[in-house]
Amino acid sequence: MTEKLRILITGFGPFPGAPFNPTMPLVKRLTQLRRPAFADVELIGHIFHVTYATVDRELPELIARMADRPPLPEVRRILKENKVAIEKKAGNP
């Protein structure tokens, strides 16, 4: 039996100056999807608090959980453009 594909979906809590970050409910919704195409997929969601210390502490733990899995895109909210984007590679827009 082959191992289930595991997908990590991450988002962030509210950024300073923004009372709400839509990635929070989006991550929750995406990890609750039940579709035939995802029958053999484990969806794991994680919301980071918006601090370097939190990401520095939690990201290595998440990477360890996802050992031997390729990195996946991050859902980001781009404030100045008022849209949500899917990153192909982590970085600041």
Long-range contacts (C-beta under 8 A, 24 or more apart in sequence): 4-40, 4-41, 4-42, 5-40, 5-41, 5-42, 6-41, 6-42, 6-44, 6-66, 6-69, 7-41, 7-42, 7-43, 7-44, 7-72, 8-44, 8-45, 8-46, 8-62, 8-65, 8-66, 8-69, 8-72, 9-43, 9-44, 9-45, 9-46, 9-72, 9-75, 10-45, 10-46, 10-47, 10-48, 10-62, 10-74, 10-75, 11-45, 11-46, 11-47, 11-48, 11-74, 11-75, 12-47, 12-48, 12-49, 12-50, 12-76, 12-77, 13-47, 13-48, 13-49, 13-50, 14-50, 15-50, 15-77, 15-79, 16-50, 17-79, 18-77, 18-79, 21-77, 22-77, 22-84, 23-47, 23-75, 23-76, 23-77, 23-84, 26-75, 26-84, 27-75, 30-75
